[in-house]
Amino acid sequence: MKIGIASDHGGFDLKPTIVEYVQSLGHEVTDFGPATGESVDYPEYGEKVADAIVNQQMDLGILICGTGVGMSLAANKVRGIRAVVCSEPFSAKLSRQHNNTNVLCLGARVVGNELAKMIVEEWLAAEFEGGRHARRVDKVMAIESKYADQIEDQPFCG
């Protein structure tokens, strides 16, 4: 599989470990950056990987920031992305099997190198089970479509 990987400065030190590990599992990896550990804005990198997935340049994505939360928020704004933050392997596995997630988000300040590798391994090895889960994922995607136009028309409330 083709896996797109990116981080922000908070996940930069974990990224090379994950890139190397994913390659060792036999997958092709594209590193979407950043190239240094200097401060960057996570939305830019989350969007790069998410865009590559929805445009079928990558099969799946892995995003790494301090907690995984910021990257998941950014990636999930791209229509068709189902990003999940996982801090343990069981949820990672089930997110693929039941929710057909296509982006895994990790928190470098939450998980260490070895736990991150276990999470990645379970997530990449799992396959979507379909069946009753497909109906539910379709409903999630219908919610995304329903509110897509309304969200674009809303002013920022922050």
Backbone hydrogen bonds, N-H to C=O, Kabsch-Sander energy under -0.5 kcal/mol:
donor,donor_aa,acceptor,acceptor_aa,energy
3,I,1,M,-0.6
3,I,28,E,-3.3
4,G,60,L,-2.5
5,I,30,T,-2.7
6,A,62,I,-1.9
7,S,33,G,-2.1
8,D,64,I,-1.5
11,G,8,D,-0.8
12,F,8,D,-0.7
14,L,11,G,-0.6
15,K,11,G,-1.7
17,T,14,L,-0.5
18,I,14,L,-1.9
19,V,15,K,-3.0
20,E,16,P,-2.4
21,Y,17,T,-2.2
22,V,18,I,-2.9
23,Q,19,V,-2.2
24,S,20,E,-2.1
25,L,21,Y,-1.2
26,G,23,Q,-2.0
27,H,22,V,-1.7
28,E,1,M,-2.4
30,T,3,I,-2.3
32,F,5,I,-3.4
32,F,30,T,-0.7
42,Y,40,V,-0.6
44,E,41,D,-1.2
45,Y,41,D,-0.8
46,G,42,Y,-2.6
47,E,43,P,-2.3
48,K,44,E,-1.6
49,V,45,Y,-1.7
50,A,46,G,-2.2
51,D,47,E,-3.0
52,A,48,K,-1.8
53,I,49,V,-1.6
54,V,50,A,-2.5
55,N,51,D,-1.8
56,Q,53,I,-1.9
57,Q,52,A,-2.8
58,M,52,A,-1.7
59,D,2,K,-2.4
60,L,2,K,-1.8
61,G,102,N,-1.9
62,I,4,G,-2.7
63,L,104,L,-2.8
64,I,6,A,-1.9
65,C,106,L,-2.0
72,S,68,G,-1.9
73,L,69,V,-2.5
74,A,70,G,-2.3
75,A,71,M,-2.9
76,N,72,S,-2.4
77,K,74,A,-1.2
78,V,75,A,-1.9
79,R,77,K,-0.6
81,I,78,V,-2.2
84,V,103,V,-2.2
86,C,84,V,-0.5
86,C,105,C,-1.9
92,A,88,E,-1.2
93,K,89,P,-2.6
94,L,90,F,-2.4
95,S,91,S,-2.2
96,R,92,A,-1.3
96,R,93,K,-0.5
97,Q,93,K,-2.3
98,H,94,L,-3.1
99,N,94,L,-0.8
99,N,95,S,-0.8
100,N,96,R,-0.9
101,T,95,S,-1.8
102,N,82,R,-1.6
103,V,82,R,-1.3
104,L,61,G,-2.7
105,C,84,V,-3.2
106,L,63,L,-2.7
108,A,65,C,-2.9
108,A,106,L,-0.7
109,R,66,G,-2.5
110,V,107,G,-1.8
111,V,107,G,-2.6
116,A,112,G,-2.5
117,K,113,N,-2.1
118,M,114,E,-1.9
119,I,115,L,-2.4
120,V,116,A,-2.6
121,E,117,K,-2.6
122,E,118,M,-2.2
123,W,119,I,-2.3
124,L,120,V,-2.9
125,A,121,E,-2.0
126,A,122,E,-1.4
129,E,97,Q,-2.5
133,H,130,G,-1.8
134,A,131,G,-0.8
135,R,131,G,-1.3
136,R,132,R,-1.3
137,V,133,H,-2.6
138,D,134,A,-2.7
139,K,135,R,-1.6
140,V,136,R,-2.0
141,M,137,V,-2.6
142,A,138,D,-1.9
143,I,139,K,-1.9
144,E,140,V,-2.0
145,S,141,M,-2.2
146,K,142,A,-2.6
147,Y,143,I,-1.8
148,A,144,E,-0.8
148,A,145,S,-0.6
149,D,145,S,-0.6
151,I,147,Y,-2.6
152,E,148,A,-1.5
153,D,149,D,-1.3
154,Q,150,Q,-0.7
154,Q,151,I,-0.9
